[in-house]
Amino acid sequence: MGMDRFRMIFQYFQSNSESVMNGICGLLALASVKIYTCLDFSCPCLPHYNMAYGLGIMFVPPIALFLCGLILNRQSLVMMEEWRRPQGHRRKDLAVIRYMCCSIMQRAMVAPAVWIVVTLLDGKCLICAFSSSVDPRKFVGFANATLAQAQEMLTRVPCKEDELMRNSTSRRAVSRYLRCWSQALGWSILLILIIAVFLARWLTPCFNQAALLQARHWSNYIDIEQKIFEETCCEHSRLFAHQCILHFFESMRKEIRQHSFDLPGEKEREEDLLRGITDHSQVNKLLKMWYYEKPPLDVSQATHRHPLEQERSPPPWAGSCSARSKFTQHTHM
């Protein structure tokens, strides 16, 4: 029962590309929180290094998470291929490309946003980065120190175990001050993000809903079309390899028949599935024509055939016997 349910869930995610991307987006967000909690944060407590370290921890991992979100999102590659492909027999719809780009960017930005909000709510990065930038005159403990001494003490504020600042009340005061600002900034960013998502969800129906539905439909179509093309290429490659192996072992027909590689009718059936594309140059020409001359989005003409197929397949009005003989001739070229 559990395996059947797992299989149904797995098949659902396989068939629904949007759900897969949402799942990957959620996993990246959880991974960002887990990485931060496991991170051994050690501020150098040195002048000119604290800010570089604190801001680096705050902003460098989000860039890496953003790039991972783009890499793991299959639609980013599909969108780039659709944007860069030649016009061919099918025009490029910029509205669909913009919709795909916005969808990809929204998912890729979730994990970096989570990282930045978590670091701000924790406060360690901002304390490390800006401890030496605090005005020492605001704190009583630095009143009797010179400017150089105050700067040295402020630089060591993030280091709790430092002998100079271990029992210093001024260090705790500066830490509380900076952590307060950090958490206020983190909650403000989180509130802004929530409001932005809320407005995007609720204001979307106020715009041209028909155009949105069309862009979403054709973006899904482009993704599904690419998947089916790749699956068809894999199936053709398997049949093509099978035929090459059968020709290579033509002198060993008896052994091949004993191992059930050449069952009655199987060779003819596989050659039919190859659709006359039976050598290296034909396969390369087919792939090139798919890239440069994608067929138009019109299946109303039942007799429409691909140009490569028209060159090598018999006309539809030819007799079945002559068609089969010509097809057999092509498959044995």
C-alpha positions, -999 to 999 in steps of 0.1 A, spaced: 0 0 0 28 24 9 48 16 -22 17 22 -44 12 56 -28 48 64 -32 47 53 -69 16 75 -75 33 105 -59 65 99 -80 45 96 -112 26 128 -103 59 148 -99 73 132 -131 43 144 -151 40 178 -134 71 199 -141 58 228 -121 54 207 -90 90 194 -94 103 229 -96 83 240 -65 97 209 -47 133 218 -57 127 254 -46 115 243 -12 144 219 -7 169 246 -16 152 269 10 154 242 37 190 235 27 200 271 31 186 271 67 204 238 75 237 251 60 235 283 81 228 264 113 257 241 107 281 269 97 309 276 121 308 314 122 341 328 134 346 365 130 383 375 125 380 405 149 405 424 129 403 459 114 393 460 77 385 422 78 353 422 99 332 439 73 345 418 45 338 385 64 304 395 77 291 408 44 307 379 26 288 354 48 256 373 43 257 378 5 281 352 -12 261 321 -3 228 336 -16 245 341 -50 256 305 -50 220 294 -40 206 316 -67 228 300 -93 219 265 -80 183 274 -84 189 283 -120 209 252 -127 184 228 -111 155 244 -129 150 225 -161 129 253 -175 158 277 -175 175 257 -202 142 253 -222 137 291 -219 172 299 -232 168 275 -261 134 290 -270 149 325 -269 180 317 -289 165 294 -315 161 305 -351 127 316 -363 121 287 -386 85 279 -394 73 289 -359 74 325 -346 88 332 -311 63 346 -286 81 371 -263 52 370 -238 58 333 -233 96 338 -228 89 366 -203 65 344 -184 90 316 -182 118 340 -172 97 355 -144 87 320 -131 123 309 -131 135 340 -113 108 338 -86 117 302 -78 155 309 -78 152 338 -55 134 319 -26 165 302 -12 187 334 -13 159 354 4 156 328 31 194 329 38 195 367 40 165 368 64 179 341 86 213 357 89 197 391 98 174 376 124 204 358 139 224 390 139 260 376 140 269 387 105 258 423 110 275 425 144 308 413 128 305 436 98 295 468 115 309 466 151 339 488 142 316 513 126 296 521 157 301 556 173 319 549 206 305 581 222 271 564 224 284 539 250 297 548 284 324 521 286 343 538 258 342 573 273 377 572 289 394 555 260 412 571 231 399 569 196 424 542 187 417 522 218 379 525 212 383 513 176 404 483 188 378 474 214 349 478 189 367 455 165 368 428 191 331 430 201 321 399 180 347 378 199 331 367 232 361 348 243 386 376 238 404 383 271 400 421 266 362 419 261 352 388 280 335 406 309 329 439 293 294 454 296 302 477 267 307 447 244 273 433 254 257 468 249 272 471 214 261 435 205 225 442 217 224 475 197 236 459 165 215 428 169 184 450 174 191 467 141 198 434 124 166 418 136 145 449 127 159 448 92 153 411 89 117 413 100 112 444 77 125 424 47 103 394 56 72 416 59 80 433 25 84 399 8 51 386 23 33 418 12 48 415 -23 37 379 -26 2 388 -13 -2 416 -38 11 395 -67 -14 367 -59 -44 390 -54 -38 416 -81 -30 391 -108 -67 386 -117 -71 424 -122 -49 422 -153 -54 405 -186 -62 370 -174 -65 356 -210 -30 366 -219 -17 351 -187 -35 318 -194 -21 318 -229 15 324 -217 12 297 -191 -3 272 -215 24 277 -242 52 277 -217 40 243 -205 37 232 -241 73 241 -249 85 221 -219 64 191 -227 73 192 -264 110 192 -256 105 162 -232 86 142 -259 112 150 -285 140 138 -262 120 106 -254 114 100 -291 151 105 -298 160 80 -271 135 54 -285 148 60 -321 184 56 -308 176 23 -291 160 9 -323 188 23 -344 214 7 -322 195 -26 -323 195 -25 -361 232 -17 -363 239 -47 -340 218 -70 -361 237 -59 -392 270 -63 -375 261 -99 -364 245 -108 -397 268 -137 -400 256 -151 -367 219 -153 -375 215 -187 -358 230 -175 -325 210 -143 -326 177 -162 -332 185 -186 -303 189 -156 -280 156 -141 -293 171 -110 -308 154 -115 -341 119 -126 -333 94 -130 -362 81 -97 -372 102 -77 -347 127 -65 -373 100 -53 -396 82 -36 -368 113 -18 -356 122 -7 -391 87 7 -394 93 27 -362 126 41 -376 105 59 -402 132 56 -429 158 74 -409 185 47 -411 219 63 -412 241 88 -395 237 117 -419 199 114 -419 198 115 -381 220 146 -380 199 163 -407 167 156 -387 182 171 -355 194 201 -374 160 207 -391 143 203 -356 165 232 -344 164 255 -374 129 247 -388 106 237 -360 72 227 -374 44 253 -371 19 248 -342 -9 235 -366 -20 199 -365 -52 205 -385 -35 191 -417 -35 154 -412 -13 148 -443 14 172 -431 47 155 -432 82 165 -422 104 175 -452 130 148 -443 102 122 -443 89 135 -476 123 128 -492 124 92 -482 89 79 -476 64 68 -503 34 90 -512 2 82 -493 -16 72 -525 10 45 -534 0 8 -530 9 -10 -498 32 -35 -516 52 -9 -535 54 12 -503 68 -17 -483 93 -26 -509 106 10 -512 107 13 -474 127 -19 -471 151 -6 -497 157 25 -477 162 7 -444 189 -15 -459 209 14 -474 
